[in-house]
């Protein structure tokens, strides 16, 4: 770790020299690139300098204590300084490890969030709708913007599938841990005997990607248009505004009928298709890693149950980190930060263990 830090410090000093060179300053694009690079590594450099200073002071204090040339009062002063510096050095070392963790390149991106009803019939659809409202309320709490890309409902308000765009700072970095199977345990409104049923819904959190990141050959996509349908399948539009995209090489299918304009629906559908193709690409690239670290928080393995919502007990349990809270009503109203923060902390702690 310290070899890497020394190398980073040398690089920063070299960049600083270049940034103050009049010839570089005259070349504004190059100068701006250097300043940007300095800004990216500056937090590490400043923390490392702070660590080196504290470490040096600690070494001096220990040497003075061991020198034997101090009176009792002086020795106590250096011992007090040592006691203060030891935990500080340890804390700074931990902060350095955290700063050296590789950053997820998608953390700054917007999110395409997909919710699908799973096992449990109509009750699963109702739970999917509850999850959709929960994430929309969470986005509202954090000042993020939401846009419904597509939604398929039944007549009783259940959601078969919903695709939601969430735009805002830190959206993917916080929501990426939500991918997986969410299980609910509660008594359905239609259950006369009061038996608790178990149902499930699947959540997929995809980063929004640009055209340059995923290029789609138009020849690989079949575009079908049809009339939008509402509850029970009835037509709600007199024009063929709904769009279905089929990506022939992968078999991925995306539909969008939320807008009255065919052009807008097609644009939204391509956003979703691009995000799914990107997710597929990343999943394939990381397959060996995810197989070796199957229990890692945020692995995004949607075949695994990640959380249970128990209504009779008012309980939420996240199975990846063994966290249980008894605040279900507030949680379903979008107050999910306590669990999200715990997942981020657990993920960071595990990854820090790999930094030498």
C-alpha angles and dihedrals in degrees: 000000000000093000087057091048092050089050091049091050091051091049092050092051090049091050090049090054091049092047091057094047109111091217091056092044089055088057097066099185091052092044092050090050091053093048090049091051090049090052091053095055098031096093089057092046095050092047092048092051089050090050093049091050093050092044091051092050090049092050091050092050092051092048091051092051091049094044093080094214097107131099119232095267095049091047091054091051092054091045089054090049090050092050090052096045099046096067090040092056090047091050093048090050090054091049090051091052090052091050091051094055111116110256122233104245089214097056094098095050133102119252137243104201119195123192123187130181112243133184117345107066118233091355089060089052091051090050090049087055090050090052091049091054090046093056092044090053090047090052090050091051091053095045095248123147121238131201125183109230097180139343135183115198139175127227094264094057097264118143119226093181136350130185115197130184113214118192123189147096112297095004097135094036090061103031099045091087091062095075111115145058116320115200126202128198115194146117109271117230088240093053108104097182094056095239118160112241127200118221135163144210130193123228124197120188113197128179115237107246133201126239091252092058095052118025115198119201106224088216089063094058126077111204119204124181127199142154118287116251131208135193113340092009098285117151114256097178132052094209133063095256101138116094132206120191121196117191101209100201094054103022091234113156125199126182129189128180103149095108128061089224119082090207093055092046091050092050092050092046091054090051090056093044091050091051092049092049090049090050090050091050094049091045091055093046092050098040095107092046094047091048090054093045100036093151096051115128111251096019087141093224099158093190090074127080107241105174142017125209109201110190100184089057097034087233136147117193123187105202097197095066101019093243120154125184130181099213103096099148092053091043093053087050089063101270094131102129095105091062094039091051091049091051092050091049092049092048092049093048092052093048092046088059088064094054110095 
